[in-house]
Amino acid sequence: MATLVLYSPRPTGDRVPLDELAREAGMHPDLVRRFVVLGLLTPEGGTPRAPLFSGAAAARLAKAARLRRDLGIGYAGAVLACELLSRIDELEERLRRYEPPDGRPR
């Protein structure tokens, strides 16, 4: 049976060390390191030996883990899927700014 990991997102300005991020995401720190190497996460401070990550990084890790588990894709595929989903979210947000409230094109 899978373990459900619940967490509340941190405020945007908070930075967390890798071990704490792994704990919040319900992952082993080595798996988090693997995702960092693959480019899913980028440290936002700290040092190379003790990187710090944004508070939102746990949600990104959880999404990658769900993609791996639910779709059976590899680590690199999960990273790519997360990047594409993020890009889709950005484009949809930009589109919403240009659409009038009634939904008809201008």
N, C-alpha and C positions, 0 to 999 in steps of 0.2 A: 504494500500500500504506500502511495506517495505521501510525503509530508508536505503539508500546506504551510508556506512561510508567509506570514503577514508582517508588514512593516509600514511605518508611516514615513512619507518623504520628509527629508530634512529641509530646513530653509535653504534657499539657493546659495547663500554665502558660506555655509558650513563646508568644511573640508574634513575628510575622514581618512585615517590610515588604511592600508590594504587589508590588514587583519580584521579590522572592525567592519570594513565594507564586505568582506567575505562572510563574516558572521551575520550581517544584516541580510545578505542575499541568500543565506543558507547554503553556501558553497565552501569548498576547501580553498584555502589561499592559493594553492598551486593552480587550481582551475582559473581563479581570477587572474593570476599572472599569465596564463595561457591566452586568455581573452585580451589582456593588455598587449601582448606580443602580436596578436592578430589584428590589433587596431580598433577593437570594440570600445575601449576606454583609453583616455589619455590623462596622465597625471596632471593635476592642476596646481602643483606646488610640492613642497617637501624636497627630498633629495633622491638621487637614483636608488639608494639603498632603502629609503623610507619615503616612498611617494605618497602624496595625498590626492584624494579624488573628490569630486563634487558629490554633494548629498544625493543628487539624482542618478548617480552611477548604479546604485543598487537596483533601481527599476529597469535600467538597461540590461544589467546582468540577468535579472529575472526573466525578461523577455527573451533573451538569447537561450536561456535554459529551457523555457517553455517550447521554443521552436525546435530545439534539439530533441526534447522528450516527445512532443506531440507529433512532429513531422518526421522524426528520425533522420534529420540532416546532420552533417558533420559540423565541427566547430567553425571552419571557414565559411560554410554555407549559412550558419546562424548569424555570423557577423555581417555577411553580405545582406541577408534578409533584413537585419536590424537597420542597416544603413539605408536600404531601399524604403523600408517602412517610415523611417525618419524623414527621408526626402519627400515621400508622398504627403506626410503630415504638413511639412513646410509649404509644399505647393498648394495643398487644399486651403491652408490658412491664407496664403496670398490670394487665391481665387476668391475666397469669402470677402476679402477687403474690396474687391472690384465688382462684386455682384450687388445689385440693389436688393433691398429687403424682400421684395416680392418674388425673387428668384429668376426674373426674366433677364436675358442679356441686354446690355445697353446698346 
